[in-house]
Amino acid sequence: MSAERGVLYRKWLDRMMLGMTTLCALIAIAVLLLILGYIAIRGASVLNWNLLTQLPKPIGETGGGIGNAIAGTLILIGLACLVGLPVGIFSGIYLAEFGHGRFGSTLRFLTDVLTGVPSIVIGIFAYTLLVLPMRRFSALAGGFALGVIMIPVVTRTTEEMMKLVPSTLREAALALGAPEWRAILGVVVRSAGTGIATGVMLAIARIAGETAPLLFTALGSRFWPRAIDEPAPALTLQIFNYATGPYEEWHRLAWAGTFVLVALILIINISVRWLTRNPYRTGH
């Protein structure tokens, strides 16, 4: 009887833990859907073509759009990727393939520390490094600050994804006579491409919602971005200014901007997923 009770107890405990984990997963999904649904309800009702293509109206006038902020956000993300992706990906490759000594451990520790640095501190760093010497706010400074934020996320994700690649693939490439650098870039990195792309998406999703660093670097603008060495508009800055403003029209535009920002991140994620899909993958 005791053995049967033990089996029943283990089955009951297993089902209870499965139910708890399922409930937690449903709660997480429900919270996400609640946030997205509320943003869609408040923002989609304001959305129209003029909103996406026009400049903001002067204070006191109704209408206008956030077209300049959308363009500025894309420029800032592009500049950040130019700064953060090469450094992050190649740092992750180094840590995965050669980071077994003291230097690798130190680099890994510093990367983890950089992950926890507040974004406003990175904004002040970019302000001191670029804004003060240039004597102007600029998209270049904003892209640099966002790129620094991307580096630790991309580095650690690249390292972990490359560690998941079976060592037999490396050995097979080397056995066929490929040099080590070719085996790493052509076999290991390519096999881990989907995971690395996921890390890139996470990094882009994080910087796309950053506001504090841009207050010290890009500053914002009510005009179309013209050059990377001039102040640049951004959706997050415009949302911040409109949401804290005293006008109801600004609040409506803030919700519309929030909806566009979330949709932009979703489009980037889907695009990267599609571009990095494996055409040879089967259903097994």
Helices and strands as residue ranges (DSSP letters): H 2-44, H 49-53, H 67-97, H 102-116, H 119-126, I 127-131, H 132-134, H 139-163, H 167-175, H 180-183, I 184-188, H 189-191, H 193-208, H 212-216, H 235-243, H 248-275
